[in-house]
Amino acid sequence: MNIEPSSTVSEVAIEIPGAIDLFERMRIDYSCRGGRSLAEACDLAGVDANEIIEELARLRAAMPEEALVNWFEKSLTDVISYIVETHHHIEEEEIRKLGDEIVRLRDEEQDSPDLKRIHALFTTLTDNLARHMLHEERELFGRIARMERAAHDSGNEGSWRISVRNLVLTEFVEHDLMVERLRNMRELTSSFTPPPDASAGVVALYAKLHELDCELNRHMHLENNVLFPRALEMENQLKQARYDSVAG
């Protein structure tokens, strides 16, 4: 693809995986506001769009072909498997470890009001995330996989009757809430910058919170900009096939 000011942030993030690191450094939202053009997103972030486009072009030229994953050529089932194995499982383990570390530091450094607030916000964020991921695995992802099988069942595409649309729309809303909680954490930690007098443990904690912020945004990007739009498009195609079968 040619990278233009009118290119959307999500298109670039999908086409050039290395762009995600750049977007994160520039605080350009690629996960839940990826539909914005580069020009608009750069303006909101207060950075020069031409400089960002030049850097993106360098990243694209430097990437070996094998590093490029075209998620639009993968099956929805493959995308789901990747999300569960690479994001859900890793996040569950990292959140458990990070939660224990926050509690330990909060108890050791009881004079720090920031650690108490970080613990409260982290607990709210991760409790909601755990419920969110469980719902995805138990309900939504299975329904998308069954829909894909129906779509590939030649001659029986019109038999699919179960919708994923409302579940997907709920996911978009919950992702927006997640982004808001992550924004609150960034504000509370001054963009994950520890206080000058912070202990080594707090410095390490802030770095891990930053890593979690990036991980969750990459997770939501793959769902918001790849999995869910493709699932909605497939549902529309199945609805059309059902209509055609009745009309014919």
N, C-alpha and C positions, 0 to 999 in steps of 0.2 A: 504494500500500500504506500501511496505518497502521503507524507505527513504534512498536513496543511493546518492553518489556523482554524478551519472549519471542521477538522477531524474531531470526533468525540474522544474524550478522555478514556472511556471504556474500550473503544476500538484500538487505541494505541496500547493500552495496558494488555489487551489480549494478543495483539500482534507482536509486541516487543516486551517480553517478560522483564527485561532489565529496566524498563520504564517505571516499574512499580517502585524500585528503590529511589529513583529520581523524584517521583511524585511524593513519596513519603518525606524526603528531605525538604521539599518545597511546600509541604502541607497542602497538596492538591488532592482533593477527595476523588478517588477513582472507584471506590467500592459502592457507595450509595448515591452519588451524584455524578456517575460516570457518563450520563447523557449530555453533559455540558460540552460545548466546544472547547478546544484547547485555548482559544483566545479568551473566552469568558472565564474559564477556570483559572488561567494565569492572572487575569485582571483581578479576580476575587482574592487570589493568593498574594497579590502585590509583586509579581515577578514578570520579567520581560518574555512575552510569548515567542519572539524570534529566537532568543537565546535558548529557550527550552526546546524549540523545534530543532535547532542546530544540534543540541546535545542528544536528542532522540535519534536524529539521523546518524550520528556517530555510533550510538549504541546499536542501532539496527545493522550498520555496516560491519561492526566488530563481532556480531553474534554468529557462531557456527550454525549451519542448518540443523544439525541434530539437537541443538538447544531449543529449537522452536517447536512448541506443541500446539497444534491446531485443534483446539477443543471443539470446534464445530465439525470436525471429521470423526471425533470419538462418539461412541454410542452414549446415550444418556446414562445407561447402567455403568459404563466405564467412568463417566464423570462423577457419578454418585459414589462409586467405590473409592475413587481418589479422595473425594471430600471426607468420607468417613475414616479412611485409613491414614490420610496425611494431615487432616485438620482435626476432626473430632477426637480421635484417639490421642494425638499429641497434646491437644488443648486440655483434655481431661486430666492427663498426667501432670502437665505443667501447672495447671490451676491448683491442683492438690498441693504440689510442692510449694508454690508461691503463697498459697493461703497459709500454710504452716509457718513459712518464713515471716510473713507479715505479723502473725500472732506472736511469734517469738520476739520480734523486734519491738512490737507494741508493749509487751510485758517487760522487756529489758529497759526500754527507754520511755518510762512512764511520763516524763515531763514533756514529751513531744505530742502536741495536739494534732499535728499533721498526720502522724502515724495512726492515731485513733480515727481520723476522718478517712484516711486511705483504707483502713480496715473496713469501715462501714460501707464505703462506696464499692470496694472490691467485692464484698459479700453480696450486695445487691446485684451487681453486674454479673457475677459468676453463678449465683442462684438462678437468675433468669436465663442465663446462657445454658445451664445444664438442662432446664426444662425445655428450652428451645431445641436443643440438639436431640433430646430424647423424642420429642414430638416428630422431628424430621425423620429419624430412623424408624420409628414405629408406625408412622402414618404416611407422611408425604412421599418419602423416597420409595417406599414399596408401591405406592399408587402410581408414581411416575414410571417405575420399572414395568408394572403390569400394563400400563398404557402403551409403552414402547413395544412390548411383545404383541399387543393387539394390532399396533400399526404395521407390524411386519408380518402379520398373519394374512397372507394374500387371499383376498376374496371375502374376508371377515372383518375388514376394517370398520364397517358400518355397525358392528355389533357392540362397540364400546359405548357404555352408558354413564360411566362414573367420571365426574369432573375433578380436576385438580386446581381449577382457577381460584376458588375462594381460599383454599389452603395457601396457594402461592401469594395471593394478595395479602394475606395475614403475615406471611414471611416478610414481605417488603416493609410492612408497618413495624414489625418487631426489629428488623434490621435498623430502621431509622431510630428506634428507641435505644438500640445498642450503640449506635454512633453517638447519640447524645450523652450516654453514660461514659463512653470513652473520651468524649470532649471534656466532660466534667473532670475526669481523672487527669487529663493533660493540664487543665487549668489549675487543679489542686496542686500538681507537682511542678508547675512552671515549665511545662513541656518536658517533663522527666529530667529536670535539672535539679540535682540535690543541693541543699543549703551548703554554704561554704564550710560550715563546721560539722557537716554530717559525718557520722561514723562510716567505716568501711562497709559495714553491713547495710546501711541505708543507701550508700552509693550503689552497691550491687543490686539492691532492691529496685531502685529507680531504673536501672538498666534493664532488669527483667520485666518490669512493667512496660517499658518502651517496646521490648521484643514482643510482648503479648499484644500490645496495641497493633503492631504491624501484622502479626499473625492473624488476628481477628479480621482486620481489614482485607487481607488477601483471601481469607475464607469467604467473606461476604461478597467480594468481587466476583469470585468464581460462580457463586450462586446467583447473584443479582444480574450479572452481565452475560452469563453463559447458560447455566442449567435452567433457570426459571423462564427466560424468554424462549428458549428452545422447547421447553415443555408446553408452554402456552401455545406456541405455533403448532406443535404436534396435535394438541387437543383441537385446535381450530380445523386442522386437516381431517381429523377423525369425524368431527361434526359435519363437515362438508361431505365426507364419504357416506355418512349415515343419511344425510339429506338426499344425496344422489341415488342411494339405493332405494329409498322410499319413492322418490320422484320417478325413478326408472321403472 
